[in-house]
Each structure stands twice: as C-alpha cells, then as structure tokens.
Amino acid sequence: MSAGPLIPATLETFLVAVESFDRRLRAIDDRSLEAFWAWEAYDEEGVRFGILRTTEEVADAAIEIAARRADVDAGAGPTRSERILGRYLVAWRELWSVADRADAALDTPPQEGEWPLRAILDHLVEADLGFLVTIRNGLDHLRAGTPPRLVDPDSDEQWLALAEVDETAWRAAFAGSLDDIRAYHRANRDRIVGRFAELTDDELAATSPFWDGQRSNRFRLGRFESHLRQHTIQAEKAVQAVIGAPREVERLLRLLARATGDVEAAAIAADPAIVDPVLTPLIGEIARRADELVAATAAVAPA
C-alpha cells in the first residue's frame, strides 16, 4: 500500500495563498471591517464583504473542480473513501481556524483539571495516528490473507512503524510553537489521506481489529472526522474560556477555512489537468485581494 501522491503543486500554492490571506486578515481588528472596499456594485459592507467574496470564490472553486471531474468521467470519482476523507479535510480546516487564534491559550487550562489547547491537539494527533495504525494493520492482514489480529500493545516499534512517525520528532513538534504543532498535524493529515484515498469499496467493507472489536474500515475511516469534530468543540470551549469569544473577523475566516477544506476534498486524487485551471487564476486574485483589504484597513484610525 503506497502513501499516495504528494499534494499537487498548484493546490499547495493555492493553500499557501489562502493561509497567507487568513493570517493577514486575522491581524486586523473588527472595527477595520467597516473600512471602505468595493467589488463591482457591492460597495456598502467594506472589508467584511471582501472576506465574504473571497470565501464565495473559494467555495465556487470546490464546486467547479467536482463538476469538471464529473464532466470528464462520471465514474472517475470521488469514490466513497475520497468522500469520507474529504469530510476529514474540512473538519481539519475548521479545527485550525479555531486553534490559530489561540497562542495565548496554548498552555493555560480553561479550568483546573481540564486540558489546555496543547494537550487537546496532542490527543488529536495521537488519535489520528491510532486510527491510521488500526486500519493499516487490518489491511496488511487482509492483503496477506492472514487472520486479523491486534497490533502488539507492548510493541512501540510496531505501532510507530505502522504510523510512519519518529517519536522524537513528534515530541519536538509538541514542545514547540502553535505553528510547529500545526505543521506536524498537517503532515500527518496529508499522509493519512494519501494512504487511504485509494481504498476500494471491498476494503472499506473489510474489518480491522481495535479495542472495540472488529469494525469495518468504513466506520474507522469516518472516525477521523467525527473524533476531530468532537475535540474541535472542546478546543473552542477551552480557547473561549481563556481569551474570550471569537471576534467577527475570526468568525468570517472560519467560513473561508471551511470552503478551503471543500476545495481540498474535491481535489483528492483529481487529475491536475482538472484542478490547475480552476485554482491558478484564483491564487493571484487571493493575493491581490489581501493586499487591497489590508491597505483599506490602514485608512481606519485606531480607536
């Protein structure tokens, strides 16, 4: 079982552009959303509408990629495994839209005895890797024609080999900054998608053993999303307890994060010849839009 293709270059460039847009606009205050900015006849909602318009364009790109894939070959995808993993990608983007505002909350528990954000994120990464190990182990036995059996609970070496991680690098990432943790989580996320995007329907129906018994790989693949969303709620509560409710600009950027996940989902295993013409013009537009919106906010004097 290969790890699948790397993220195509144009998609990665698009993601860098969106993430740069997010970081630059996240730095403004809510008052700056009122600064004048116009798109065609839309000239009354200022910078706020610039963020919304960018989200609309990104969301439409996801629709266009999916439609072009269907136009080329209605049977070419997305497959069931791609659809399940696509939901995980959207959930990942939403989690990090919450966590990205939270440097100040990284090591501060919301209440005595509760996890700070760093512990929540560490648990999420460990769980993702646990799901990866469980499914890989089951598939290895399925493909070898051997009876399924649990990963040896006393063998860290077997677990780490199936997870494809170095424990020292893992610990180093979680001893670092929020950006270090995010990068590490992103690398694991991409490897998970690469590993499982090509699962056939028969492999999804097959079972893998875990502490909860033998369950289908379709169920286990869905756990990546559902577990992530469960702890996104926990992360959101922890962050708000420490630094307060999200600002309006952060709420707007969460919508953009969701749309970005939709693009990633639509592009799983897609031919770059389909994806690139949709995203290439948008990359430059997003960068120009960020420049315009940040410049517009400069006209708003501090309160």
N, C-alpha and C positions, 0 to 999 in steps of 0.2 A: 504494500500500500504506500504510494508516494505521498509526499506532503503537498502535492498540488502546485499549481503555478504561483509565482510571485504576483503581488499586486501590479497590474499593468501600469506602465509609466504615466500615461495620461490621467488615469484615475488617481494615482498617487499625487500628481501635480495639482489636480482639482482639489483633493482633500487638503493639501497644504494651503491652497488659496482660501478655502473655506475656514480653516483653522486660524489663519492669519486674520481674516475678516473678524472672526469671533473675538480673538484676543484684543484687537484694536478697538472694537466697539464696546467690548466688556469694560474697557477702561474709562468710558465716559460716565457722567452721572445722569440721572433721569431727567434733570432739568434740560439737558442738552438735546433730549429727544424732540423738544419743541423748536429747535433751530430750523431755519428755512432750508428746505431741499425739495426739489420738484422733479417729477418724472412725467413728461408729457403734460396732460391736463391735470394731473394729480399734484396739487400744489398747496394743500391745506394741512397736511399732517406731518410735514417736516421729516427729520431724520428717522423718526419712528417708521414712517412709510418706506423709507429706503431699506430698512432691515426687513420689513414685510415683503417688499418687492423682490429682494434677493431670495428670500425663502420661497416665494412663488416660483421663481425661475429655477431654483434647485429642485423643487418638488416636480415641476414640469419635466425636468431632465430625466428624473426617475421614470415618469410615465412614458416618455419618448423612447428611452432605452428598452423598456419592456415591450412597447408596441413594435419597435423595429425588430426585436428578436422574433416576435410572433409573425411579423410580415415575411421574414426570411424563411422561417421553418416553424410551423405551429407546433411541431413535436420536439423542437430543439431545447426546450426549457422555458422557464425554470422547472427543474424536477422537484419532487417532494422534498428531498434533502436540501436543495438550494433554497426552497421557500422557508423551511424551518430555520436554517442558518441565517437567512435574511432577517428574520424576526429578531434573532440574537444580535445582529449588527445594529439594528435600530435601537434595541434596548441598551447596547453598549454606548451608543452616542448619547442617549438620554442620561445614563448614569454619569457620564463625564461632563455633561453640561451642568449637572448638579455639583459634582466634585470640583470642577475647575474654579469655582468661586470661593474655595474653602481652604486656602493656605492657612488662614488663622485658626481653623478648626481641626487641623490635621492631627494634633496630639492632645487636644482638650476634650475630655469626656463630656457629653451633654449633661450627664448626672453621675453621681458616684455609683460605680459598679457597672456603668454602661460603656460600650466600646467607643473610642474616638474614631475618626474617619480612617486613620491609617490601619487600624485593626479590621474595620469593615472591608476595606479594599484588599487587605491581605487574605482575609477569609474568602473573598470572591475569587481571587486568583487561585487559591488552593482548591476551591470547589471546582472551578473550570478545569483545572488540571486533573482533578479526581474523575470528573466525567470523561475527559479525554482518555485517561488510563483505562477506565472501565470499558469503554466502547472499543478501544484498540485491542485490549486483551480478548474480548469476546470475538471480535472479527478475526484475530490471529488464529484462535482455535477453530472458528468456522471454516476459514480458508485452508487450514491444515487438516481438516476432517477429524479433529481430536475432540474428546468430550470437554465442554467448557468447565473451567474451574477458576476460582477467585485468584487474584493476584496475591502472592505470599505476603501476609501482613507484617512479617518480620524482615522482609527484604526491601530496604530503602533503595537499593541498587536497581532492582527490577522496576519499582514504581517510577523512579527518576528516569530510567531508560525509556519506558513507555511514554512518559510525559515529555521527554526530549528537553529536559531542563538541567541546568547546573545549579545545585543548591546554593553555592557561594554567590553566584550572580543574582539569584532570586533574593537572598538576604541583603545583598548590597543595594539592590534596587529599593527595597522597602526600608532601608536605613537612610535613604536619600530624600530628595525633594518630591513634591507632588508631581512635577514633570517627569522625574525618574520613574516613579510608580506608574504613571500613565503610559510612558513608552514601553515599559515592561509588560503591562497588561495588554497593550495594543499588539505587541509581538506575539504574545500567546494567543490572542484572539485570531490573528491572521493565520497562525499555524493550525488552529482548530478548524477554521473554515477551509483551509487548503487540504487538510486531512480528510474531511468528511463531505465535501461538496459533491464528490463523485459516487457516493453510496447509492446502490441500486435499491429498488423497492424491496427486493428479496432480502437484502442486507438490513434494510430498515425493519423488516418484519422479524428478522432473527433476534435472538435474545443474548444478553450479556449479563453475567452474574455480578452482583454487588451485595452490600449488606442487606438490601431489601429483597434479595432473591433474584430470580431470573425475570428480567423485564425486557421488552422489545427495545431495539436501538432507536426506534422512532420516539418512544417515550423518553429515552435517555437524551436524545439529541434536543428534544424540546425543553429539557431541564436547564440547558444553558441560558435560554431566555427567561424562563419563569423564575429561576433562582436569582438571576441578575436583577429582575424587576422587584422581587421581594426585598432585596437588600438596597435597591435604589431608594425605596421608601424609607428604610432605616437610615440611609445616608442623608436623605433630605431632612428627616427629623433631627438628626444629630447636628447637621450644619445650621439649621434654623435655630436650634437651641443655643448655639454658641455665638453666631454672628447675625441672627435675625432673618426675617423673611427675604426672599429674593427681590431685588429691585426690578422695575419694569423692563429695563434693558436686558436683564438676565432671563426674564420670562420670554421675551421676544427671541433671544438667542437659543433658547431651548427648542423653540419651533424650528429654527434653522437646523439645529442638531438632528432633530427627528427627520427632516427632509433629506439631510445628508446621509443618514442611515438608509433611507429609502433608495437613494442612488447606489450606495454600496450593495444593497440587497439585489437590485435589478441587474447589477453588473457582475454578479457571481458567475464565473465560468463563461461569461459572454465573450464573443469574438471582439477584439479591439477594433476591428473594422466597423463594428456597430457602435461601440461606446465612444470612440475618439471623436467622430464628427459632432456628436452631441455635446461633449464636455469641453472640447478645445476652445470654442468661442466664449464659453461661459467663464473659463479661467481668467481671461483678460478682463471680462466685464466685472467679475467679482473684485479683482484687484483695483480697478478704476473706481468702482462704487465705494470701496473702503476709503480710498483717498478723498473722494468727494464728501462723504459723510463726516469723516474726521475733520476735514477743513471747515465744513459747515458749523461744526460744534465750537470751533475756535471763535466764532462770532458771538457766542453766548458768554457774557461776562460772568465770572464767579459770583455766587450769591453773597 
